[in-house]
Amino acid sequence: MRIGKEERKTKETDISVEWCLDGGGKCDIKTGLGFFDHMLELFAVHGRFDLTVKCKGDLKVDGHHSVEDVGIVLGKLLYKLLGDKKGITRYAAACIPMDESLARSVIDISGRPFLVFKGDFKGKIGDFDAQLIEEFFRAFATYGMITAHIEILYGLNAHHMAEAAFKSFARALKDAVAVTGSGSVLSSKGVLE
């Protein structure tokens, strides 16, 4: 079982994350941002990750620091949990619908952080700043040392578009970190740093 804990405390946020990559989708999420909690719950359930996230952030300012910093902590923990990356599948893609919306996520556990994000998120979803969705994924990809391409192929409802993005990312990540049993690193270099 690949299980770990990561914490981060700054003047802006105090975050604790526990994550089991080989779980069943149990989660306990409390960030102070209801919509973000919902998205992280979807991530845990659809990725079949056991995930606990506790975040106390400077919400009197806005949700930016909390969302970005949770992405940082999740990315750092993912990087730790994967270790030398021996035996993981490495590449994966998932295309997930949510009613009228469709999102595709393609992931490479490459050791090279890069995010391509194509989604038109503006304004608010409830009281959540929709632009923070991209900020979360950028922080996650950067600190997780992964390449991620996330596209909202189409959609009308921003809530549905966000759900499709988080679900597709979760499913692609679950497949990419799956252990093949080969015991080797899937790279012509012999390492994934």
N, C-alpha and C positions, 0 to 999 in steps of 0.2 A: 504494500500500500504506500503510495506516494502522498504523504501527509506533512504539512508544515504550518508554521505560524510566522507572521511578519508584522512588525509594528513600526509606526512612524509618528513622531510628535514634533510639531513645529508651533510657531506662534499662531498659525492659522487653523491647524487641524490636529486632532489626536485620533489616530486610526489603528485598529487591530483587526487582522484578518487571519482566519484559520481556513485551510483549504485542503481537501482530499480529492485528488484528481481521479481516484478510482472509487468514487462513492456511488450514491444512488439518487442524488438530487435533493437531499435534505438541506434546508437553509434557514438561517436566522440573520436577517438583514435589518440594520437600523442606522441610517445615515442622517435622519432628520429631513430628508427630501422624499416625499411619498412616491413620486413618479420614478425616481432613481432607484428606490428600494424595489419597486415593481420590476424594473428592467433587470436588476441584479438577481432577483428571484427567478425570472425567466432564464437568465444565463445559467444559474445553478441547476434548475429543473431540466432544461433541454440539453444541457451538457452532461447531465447526470454527475454533477460535482456536488460534494458535500461542502457547504460554504457558510462561514460565519463572518459577517462584516459589521464592525462597530465603528462609527465615525462621529466625532463631535467636532463640528466645524464652525467657522465664523459666518453663520447664516444671516447674521444681521447685515453683513456686506452683500452677499449673494451666495449662490451655490457653487460658484466656479472652483474655489479652492478645494471644497469637499469632493466634487466629482473628479477633478484632475488628480488629486492626491490618492483617492481610492484606486484610480487607474494605475498610478505609480506603484502602490503597494501590491496590487494584484500582479502586475508585471514582474516586479522584483521576486515575488514568491514563486511565480511560475518558473522563472529562470533558475531559482534554487532547486525547486522540486525536480526539474528535468536533468539536473546534474550534467554528466558528459553526453547525454542524449543517445546513449547506446540503445539500440533496439526500438526506437520510436519510429512511427510511420513517416513523420516529418511533414509531408504535404497532405492537404485535404481541402475540400471545397463542399459547400452546402448552399442550396438554393431553397429558401423557405417562404411560403406565402403566409400572409395574415389578411384574410378577407380580400380586399381589392388591391392590396400591396404585395410586392414581391421583392425580396432582398437576396443578394448573393454575397457570400464571404469565401475568400480563397486565402489559405494560410500556408506559409512556409516557416517551419521552426528552423531558421537559417543561421541565427547568430548575427544577422544583419537587420537592425531595426529600420523599418520603413512602413509608412501607412499611405495608401491611396484610399481616399474616402470620397464617394460620390453620392451625396444625398443633400437635398435642398431643405434644410431645417432652419426655419426662421421663426421668430416670435416665441410664443409660449405654448407648452402643452400643459394645461392646468396652470400651475404656478411655477413650472419648471422651464428654464431657458433652454430651448431646443438646440441651440448651437453647442451646448455642452456635451451633446452626444458625440460629436467628432472629437472634442477635447479628451473625453474619456478614452476613446479608442486610440488616439495618438499617444497618450501617456502609457497605456497598456502595451502597445506595440513597441514603443521606445524602450521601456524598462524591462519588458519581457524578451527583448532581443529577437523579435519575430518580424517577418514581413507579412502584412495583412492588406488585402484589397477588399474593401467593403463597398457594395453598390446597392442603392435603392433603385431597382430597375424601373419601377413605376409604383404609383399609389396616390391616393387623394387625402387620406386621413393621417395626420402626422403621428398620432398615437400608434396606429397600425404599422406605419412605416418604421417607427422606432422598434416596435416589437419584432418585426420581421428581421431587422438588422441584428438585434441582440440574440435572437434565436438562431439565426444562420451562423453568426460568429461562434456561439456556444457549440453548435453541432460540428462545425469545421474544426474547432479547437479540440474537441473530444476525439475526433478521428485522427487529427495530426499527432496528438500525444499518446495515442494507443500504442501499446507495446506489441511488436511483431514476434518477439521471441528469437530474433536472429542474433541478438547480442552485439551486433556491429553498428557502426555509425553510417548512416546513409549519406555518404559524401565521398567524392573522388579524392578529396584531401585527407580523408580519414578522421577528420575532426569537425565538429560544429561548435564554434566558440561563442 
